[in-house]
Every structure is written in structure tokens, then in C-alpha cells.
């Protein structure tokens, strides 16, 4: 019954899923350069199999932090995150 209602559309959370949410929380959706750079850094983790040991939420958060740090934005970490 539940699967029928969901149209058998089951997925597990990926780093990109977390990244989309964290971008909204960090107000990066107004800063397209930082947003795109965060997505790029997140995509780079797909190349190396060793990155599978890290949780997807941690990868997403690290990509946001690193993009804000490299682009020299105001505080790379905010209390919301």
C-alpha cells in the first residue's frame, strides 16, 4: 500500500540531496558562484572510491565550507548549519 502511494519511488539520500538543503540553509542560493563551486566540489568526491567512507551529509557540508573559504566569503560557517 505504501509503495503504491509512493509509486515505488524509493531512493536513499545522496550528498547532492543534502547539498541542496544545506545551500538553502547557508543562503548560498543567492550566491551562484559559491553554490556552483560547492556543487563542483561535491561532484569531485564521486571520482575517488575512498570518499565512500564519509557520510553524504558530511561531504555536502564540507563542500559548502570549503567553497566559502576558498572564495573568501564572510564566515565560512554559520550557526544555522
C-alpha positions as CSV (number, residue, x, y, z in Angstrom):
1,X,0.0,0.0,0.0
2,X,2.7,2.5,1.0
3,X,4.8,1.6,-2.0
4,X,1.9,2.1,-4.3
5,X,1.2,5.5,-2.9
6,X,4.9,6.4,-3.4
7,X,4.8,4.9,-7.0
8,X,7.7,2.7,-5.9
9,X,9.9,5.8,-6.0
10,X,12.4,4.9,-3.2
11,X,15.8,6.5,-3.0
12,X,18.5,6.9,-0.4
13,X,19.9,10.3,0.5
14,X,22.9,11.3,-1.5
15,X,25.4,14.1,-0.9
16,X,23.6,16.2,-3.6
17,X,20.3,15.8,-1.7
18,X,21.9,17.1,1.4
19,X,23.8,19.8,-0.6
20,X,20.6,21.2,-2.0
21,X,19.1,21.6,1.5
22,X,22.3,23.0,3.1
23,X,22.6,25.6,0.3
24,X,19.2,26.9,1.3
25,X,20.2,27.0,5.0
26,X,23.5,28.7,4.2
27,X,21.8,31.3,2.0
28,X,24.1,30.3,-0.9
29,X,21.2,30.2,-3.3
30,X,21.7,34.0,-3.8
31,X,25.5,33.5,-4.4
32,X,25.6,31.5,-7.6
33,X,29.4,31.4,-7.7
34,X,29.7,29.8,-4.3
35,X,26.7,27.5,-5.0
36,X,28.2,26.2,-8.2
37,X,31.6,25.8,-6.7
38,X,30.0,23.8,-3.8
39,X,28.3,21.5,-6.3
40,X,31.6,21.1,-8.2
41,X,33.4,20.1,-5.0
42,X,30.7,17.7,-4.2
43,X,30.9,16.1,-7.6
44,X,34.7,15.7,-7.2
45,X,34.0,13.2,-4.4
46,X,32.4,10.8,-7.0
47,X,35.8,10.3,-8.7
48,X,37.5,8.6,-5.7
49,X,36.2,5.4,-4.2
50,X,37.9,6.3,-0.9
51,X,35.3,9.0,-0.4
52,X,32.6,6.4,0.2
53,X,33.7,6.1,3.8
54,X,32.3,9.6,4.5
55,X,28.6,10.3,5.2
56,X,26.9,12.1,2.3
57,X,25.8,14.9,4.8
58,X,29.4,15.4,5.8
59,X,30.6,15.6,2.2
60,X,27.9,18.2,1.4
61,X,28.7,20.3,4.4
62,X,32.4,20.2,3.7
63,X,31.9,21.3,0.1
64,X,29.9,24.3,1.3
65,X,32.5,25.2,3.9
66,X,35.4,24.8,1.5
67,X,33.8,26.8,-1.3
68,X,33.0,29.7,1.1
69,X,36.6,29.5,2.5
70,X,38.3,29.4,-0.9
71,X,36.1,32.2,-2.3
72,X,36.8,34.3,0.8
73,X,33.2,34.8,1.7
74,X,32.2,36.1,5.1
75,X,32.2,33.5,7.8
76,X,32.5,30.1,6.2
77,X,30.5,28.6,9.0
78,X,27.1,29.8,10.2
79,X,25.1,28.9,13.2
80,X,22.3,27.5,11.1
81,X,24.5,24.8,9.8
